[in-house]
């Protein structure tokens, strides 16, 4: 187990990865309440910004995002499987940086139309696991309101 990761998760209406810097461009980031449109799911972007210690640069770091309910049960998809997204990031060491300087990596997941269908009137939590570790700070919470007619 490695100590030293820091992470921030966010939800935005839309996000893209800057092809030059690897940073994230965000549109309406940081919301925590959404309402379903009748017969539709939630269209959004889910992202993570991860600070990586120097000794974890230049290697593949697995990240898993799991959607959970307030009671910390995994939310299941239509086939009864937990809704999880797994991806690896690799943060390159910065040329010319002093010894011990870490780096920053990003992860972005899009939920385009028709979106993610969730039960209304519930809180949901995207929870991250980084390199097999968890931390109470590595999550983002949102509320799904009833459809507005």
N, C-alpha and C positions, 0 to 999 in steps of 0.2 A: 504494500500500500504506500502511496506517495502523498505527502502533505504539501500544500502550497498552492493548490488551484483556487482561483476565485472566479465566480461567474455571475452574470446578470441575465435573466430571461425577460423577454418582453413580448407583447402582442401589439401588432400594428395593423391598420387597414391594408397596407401594402408595403413591401420592402424589396429592395434589390441589393445585390452585392456589387460594390464598385470593382470593376475589373482591374483597375490599376493598384488600388491600395488593399483590397480585400475587406474594407470597411463596409458597413451597412448604411444604406440610404433609406430613411424611414418616412412614412406618411401616416399621420395620426397615430403615433406610437403611444403606448402607455394607457390605453383605455382598459377599464375593468368591468364595464357593463355593456351588454349587447342585447338586442331583441331579435328574435327570429321573424323573418318575413313568412307569411302563410305559405306552407308547402316547400320551404327552402331551408338550407343549412346556413351556417355561419362562414362567410368568406373572410379570410384573414391571413396574416403572416405571423409565424412564430420564430423567434430568433434567440440566439444565445451569443453572448460575448464572453470569452473565456481568457483570463490571465493565466499564462502558463509559466512555471518557473524555468530557469535557464537549463536545468538538467533534463527537462522534458521537451525541449525544442528539437526539431529535426526527427521526431519519431511520430508514429501514428497514435493518436489518443482517442479511444472510443468514448462517444457520448450517446446516452440514451435518454430520450424525453418520453415520459409516461403520463397519460391523462388520467387523473384520479378524481374521486368524489371527496366530499367533506370528511367522510369516515375512512378515507385513505384506501378505498377499494378501487381497483383499476376499472376504468370505463371500458366496456366491451363494444366491439364493432358488430355488424349484422351477422357475422359468422361466429360470434361468441369469443373472439380473441381480444386480448387487451390492446387498446390503442397505444402503440409505442412507435417511436421513430428512432432508429439507430443509425449513426453515421460516425465516421472517424474524421478528425481534423489533424492537420500537420502544421505546426507553427515553425516557420523557418527562423533560425537564429539570425539576428540582424548583423549584417557585415559592419565591422568597425565598432560594435557595441562593447562596452567593458565586460570583463568576466563577471558572471553572475547576473547579467541582464536577461530577463525573460522576454516573452513576447505575448502578443494577443492574437487569438484566433476567433473565427466567427462560424456560426452555423445558422442556416436559414431554411425554413420549411414553409412552403406555400400551400394553402387550402383554397384553391380556386373554385369557382362555381361548378357544381351546385353547392359546394361548401360542406362543412362537417355538421351532421345532424345530431343534435343533442337534446335531451329532455329539458324543457323550460322550467323556470322557477327553481334553479339549482345553482350552487357554486361548483366550479371546477378548478382543478389545479394541474398545471403542467409542472412536473417534477423532474429534475435532471439528475442523472448519475454520470459522473465523469471518471473515466479510468477505474470503474468499479466502486467509486466513493460517492457518498451522498452528503448533503449539507442542508439544513433547514432553510438556508438563505437561497438555495438554488431552485426557486420556484416562482411561478407567476399565477395569480388567482383571478378568476373572472366569474361574473354572474350572468346567467342567461335568463332574460325576462320572457314573459309570455308573448306570443305573436301579437303584433299590432295590426288590426284590421284596417 
